[in-house]
Amino acid sequence: MTRANETWTGRYGFILATIGSAIGIGSIWKFPYEVGANGGGAFVLVYALGLLLVVVPLMFAEFAIGRRGQADSASSLAVVARGEHASRHWQLAGLLGAATCFLILSFYSVIGGWTLDYLVQTLGEGLPVAVAVAAQARLDALLASPGRMLAFHGIFMTMVAVVVMRGVQRGIESASKILMPVLVLLMIGLATYSMIEGDAARTLRFLFVPDLAHLTTRAVLDALGLGFFSIGIGLGLMITYAGYSDVAIDLRQVAIWSVLADSAISLVAGLAVFPMVFANGLDPAGGPGLMFVSLPLALARMPFTNIVGVAFFILLFVAALSSAMAMLEGIVTVLIHRRKWSRRRAAVIAANACFITGIVTVLSFNRWADWFPLAAFPIFATATIYDVVDYLTSNLLLPLGGLALALFVGWAASARLLQEELHTGKAGTQILRFLLRYVAPATIVFAALAPLLA
């Protein structure tokens, strides 16, 4: 069971922490460049359908397991499996989630370090002049310096560890309550400005008018993978967070608010990025650096440009921190419950391991940028180590974890689990179990096999 200091203080703190876990830079950083790389509106449509039919039901499933198990993801699955007279091997899905958390956090921390680097540069030198070449040059200089990237990767990972060591209430919840609302307000303001000053008409067509010619099997797979990555489904994070919740908190409301907030911020990020991308002749398929090129262009043209720039990179760092905290917490709780380590020891060891593993991501952007270790496979012909790890976690491991959870709650567990923990009612439970039994598994399997059949 959770200890007194390992619970949320209330519904508001739980919702903000869950939203913070979901939003992160997956919504602000990864969503725009994935949409850009996959043709815009058709990708957004598939992404939305995937959220509705797959991600939301799986989030409900994770919440039900976490509320019942009151522990880390693997231990909660073991508790629920024992109560449902199911195989104890279902707990392996929780361990897979923790391992996936570890891999994602190892490169996510590197990107978090970029936000810190940009913050320091903006404080010291201001933003680059408002031309695309200058903005791109600043990012290129960062990526060409492994020492600089490594230093900020280490600083970011240390900050994440410090927050997690402070526990649930004093660390994760306190940070989420103060900083997440401010991030949302700033993103809305930035998107409004970008739409006024940039190419709003082309942006709206690109995001909201589906062009089915761009709907390739790879785009479908990436859309589903992004939904898993952005919300964190399949990692067991929602199992862990639900384990800290009071029984009076309505988990259905928390789930719905979290998904709606994440989706809204993702679209707002698109509205902030693409008007400047199109207005300045940038490539919307510009990859991971899109956020660090296009948004500085927008910021450099705003009144009080450097003040706004500093504020934005502080809050972008906060967004990165909120998701990173959730991922490290998912790893730490497994170590606490299964290895009987103290929170401090678990956080320090896990953070250091993530830092060391992240070194390969740092080198993927410079010294190993021309090394494609799996080039023998057409799908990885030009993929660096970072690209491979990103693909495997977002498109294979996360969906695999989600598939296991769908099968467990849909088939191995009884309907009582959802009814008692989520209060879904008979009709709601039937719909949810249908989605978990048939729709979610079929969608996940299709997305996983599509590239092999193409």
Residue pairs with C-beta under 8 A, 6 or more apart in sequence:
1 70
1 71
2 70
2 71
2 243
2 244
5 167
5 168
5 169
5 170
6 167
6 168
6 244
7 168
7 169
7 244
7 245
7 246
8 14
8 17
8 168
8 169
8 173
8 244
8 245
8 246
8 249
9 169
9 173
10 246
10 249
11 246
11 248
11 249
11 250
11 253
11 254
12 177
13 169
13 173
13 176
13 177
14 173
14 241
14 244
14 245
14 249
14 254
15 253
15 254
15 257
15 258
16 173
16 176
16 177
16 180
16 181
17 172
17 173
17 176
17 241
17 322
17 326
18 238
18 241
18 254
18 255
18 257
18 258
19 176
19 180
19 257
19 258
19 261
19 262
20 172
20 175
20 176
20 180
20 319
20 322
20 323
20 325
20 326
21 232
21 237
21 241
21 258
21 322
21 323
21 325
21 326
22 230
22 231
22 232
22 258
22 259
22 261
22 262
22 323
23 180
23 183
23 261
23 262
23 265
23 319
23 322
23 323
24 230
24 319
24 320
24 322
24 323
24 324
24 326
25 108
25 111
25 112
25 115
25 291
25 316
25 319
25 320
25 323
26 226
26 229
26 230
26 232
26 323
27 230
27 262
27 265
27 266
27 269
27 319
28 187
28 265
28 266
28 269
28 291
28 316
28 319
29 111
29 269
29 288
29 291
29 316
29 320
30 226
30 229
30 230
30 288
31 226
31 230
31 266
31 269
31 270
32 269
32 270
32 273
32 274
32 290
32 291
32 294
33 285
33 286
33 287
33 288
33 289
33 290
33 291
34 43
34 222
34 223
34 226
35 43
35 44
35 47
35 207
35 270
35 284
36 274
36 277
36 283
36 284
36 285
36 286
36 290
37 222
37 284
37 285
37 287
38 214
38 216
38 218
38 219
38 222
38 223
39 211
39 213
39 214
39 215
39 219
40 205
40 206
40 207
40 209
40 210
40 211
40 214
40 284
41 205
41 206
41 207
41 208
41 209
41 210
41 211
42 210
42 211
42 212
42 213
42 214
42 215
42 219
43 214
43 215
43 219
43 222
43 223
44 207
44 208
44 210
44 267
45 210
46 215
46 219
46 220
46 223
46 224
47 223
47 224
47 226
47 227
48 263
50 223
50 224
50 227
50 443
51 227
51 231
51 259
51 263
53 435
53 439
53 440
53 443
54 224
54 227
54 402
54 435
54 439
54 440
54 443
54 444
55 227
55 228
55 231
55 233
55 259
56 255
56 256
56 259
57 406
57 432
57 435
57 436
57 439
57 440
58 233
58 234
58 402
58 405
58 406
58 436
58 440
59 231
59 233
59 238
59 255
59 258
59 259
60 251
60 252
60 255
60 418
60 422
60 424
60 432
61 405
61 406
61 408
61 409
61 410
61 418
61 436
62 233
62 236
62 237
62 238
62 239
62 242
62 405
63 238
63 239
63 242
63 251
63 254
63 255
63 421
63 422
64 242
64 251
64 409
64 417
64 418
64 421
64 422
65 73
65 76
65 77
65 80
65 239
65 242
65 405
65 408
65 409
65 417
66 73
66 76
66 238
66 239
66 240
66 241
66 242
66 243
66 245
67 242
67 243
67 245
67 247
67 251
67 421
67 422
68 76
68 79
68 80
68 83
68 417
68 420
68 421
69 75
69 76
69 77
69 78
69 79
69 80
69 239
69 243
70 76
70 79
70 243
71 79
71 243
71 333
71 337
72 94
72 98
72 236
72 239
72 240
72 243
72 330
72 333
72 334
72 336
72 337
72 338
73 93
73 94
73 95
73 97
73 98
73 235
73 236
73 237
73 239
73 240
73 330
73 333
73 334
74 91
74 92
74 93
74 94
74 95
74 97
74 98
74 236
74 334
74 337
74 338
75 91
75 94
75 334
75 337
75 338
76 94
76 239
76 240
76 243
77 90
77 91
77 93
77 94
77 239
77 408
78 88
78 90
78 91
78 94
80 86
80 90
80 408
80 413
80 417
81 87
81 88
81 90
81 91
81 408
81 412
81 413
82 88
84 412
84 413
84 414
84 417
86 408
86 412
86 413
87 412
90 404
90 408
90 412
92 404
93 236
93 401
93 404
93 405
93 408
94 236
94 239
94 334
95 334
96 397
96 400
96 401
96 404
97 234
97 235
97 236
97 237
97 239
97 330
97 401
98 235
98 236
98 330
98 331
98 334
99 397
100 234
100 235
100 393
100 397
100 398
100 401
101 235
101 236
101 237
101 327
101 328
101 330
101 331
102 331
102 350
102 353
102 354
102 357
103 357
103 389
103 392
103 393
103 397
104 229
104 235
104 327
104 393
105 324
105 327
105 328
105 331
105 354
106 354
106 355
106 357
106 358
106 361
106 389
107 358
107 361
107 386
107 389
107 390
108 320
108 323
108 324
108 327
109 153
109 156
109 157
109 160
109 324
109 354
109 355
109 358
110 149
110 153
110 358
110 361
110 362
111 288
111 320
112 153
112 156
112 157
112 160
112 317
112 320
112 321
112 324
113 149
113 151
113 152
113 153
113 154
113 155
113 156
114 142
114 149
114 152
114 292
115 156
115 313
115 316
115 317
115 320
116 152
116 155
116 156
116 317
117 142
117 148
117 149
117 152
118 138
118 142
118 292
118 296
118 313
118 316
119 310
119 313
119 314
119 317
121 138
122 306
122 309
122 310
122 313
123 310
126 305
126 306
126 309
127 296
127 299
127 300
127 305
127 306
127 309
128 134
128 135
128 137
128 138
128 296
128 300
129 300
130 297
130 300
130 301
131 280
131 297
132 280
132 281
132 282
132 293
132 297
135 292
135 293
135 294
135 296
135 297
135 300
136 289
136 293
138 292
138 296
139 289
139 292
139 293
142 148
142 149
142 292
143 149
143 289
143 365
143 366
144 366
145 366
146 362
146 363
146 365
146 366
146 367
149 362
149 365
149 366
150 359
150 362
153 355
153 358
153 362
154 355
156 317
156 320
156 321
156 324
157 324
157 351
157 354
157 355
157 358
158 351
159 321
160 321
160 324
160 325
160 328
160 351
161 328
161 347
161 348
161 350
161 351
163 171
163 172
163 175
163 321
163 325
164 171
164 172
164 325
164 328
164 329
164 332
164 343
164 347
164 351
165 171
165 343
165 344
165 347
165 348
167 343
168 244
168 329
171 325
172 325
172 326
172 329
175 318
175 321
175 322
175 325
176 322
179 315
179 318
179 322
180 318
180 322
182 315
182 318
183 315
183 316
183 318
183 319
184 261
184 265
186 311
186 312
186 315
187 265
187 268
187 269
187 272
188 268
190 272
190 295
190 298
190 299
190 312
191 268
191 269
191 271
191 272
193 298
193 302
194 271
194 272
194 273
194 275
194 276
194 298
195 203
195 271
195 275
197 275
197 276
197 279
197 298
197 301
198 274
198 275
198 276
198 277
198 278
198 279
198 298
199 274
199 275
199 278
199 279
200 275
202 274
202 275
202 278
203 270
203 271
203 274
203 275
203 278
206 274
206 278
206 284
207 267
207 270
207 271
207 274
217 450
217 451
217 453
217 454
218 450
218 451
218 454
220 446
220 447
220 450
221 395
221 447
221 448
221 450
221 451
222 394
222 395
224 395
224 399
224 443
224 444
224 447
225 394
225 395
225 398
225 399
225 447
226 394
227 233
228 234
228 394
228 398
228 399
228 402
229 393
229 394
229 398
230 262
230 266
231 258
231 259
231 262
232 238
232 323
232 326
232 327
233 398
233 401
233 402
234 397
234 398
234 399
234 400
234 401
234 402
234 405
235 327
235 330
235 398
235 401
236 330
236 401
237 326
237 327
237 329
237 330
238 255
240 326
240 329
240 330
240 333
241 326
242 251
243 333
245 251
245 254
250 423
251 421
251 422
252 422
252 423
252 424
269 291
272 295
272 298
273 290
273 291
273 294
273 295
274 284
274 294
275 298
276 282
276 294
276 295
276 297
276 298
277 283
277 284
277 286
277 290
277 294
278 284
280 294
280 297
282 290
282 293
282 294
284 290
286 293
286 294
291 316
295 312
296 309
299 305
299 308
299 309
299 312
300 309
302 308
328 347
328 350
328 351
328 354
331 346
331 350
332 343
332 346
332 347
332 350
335 341
335 346
335 349
335 350
336 342
336 343
336 346
339 346
341 349
360 368
360 385
360 386
360 389
361 385
361 386
361 389
363 385
364 384
364 385
364 386
364 387
365 384
365 386
368 384
368 385
369 384
371 384
371 385
372 380
372 381
372 382
372 383
372 384
373 380
373 383
373 385
373 388
374 380
374 383
374 388
375 381
375 382
375 383
379 451
380 387
380 388
380 391
383 391
395 447
395 448
396 448
399 444
399 447
399 448
400 444
400 448
402 440
402 444
403 440
403 441
403 444
403 445
406 436
406 437
406 440
406 441
406 444
407 441
409 417
409 418
409 433
409 436
410 433
410 436
410 437
410 438
410 440
410 441
411 437
415 429
415 430
415 433
418 424
418 429
418 432
418 433
419 425
419 426
419 429
422 432
424 432
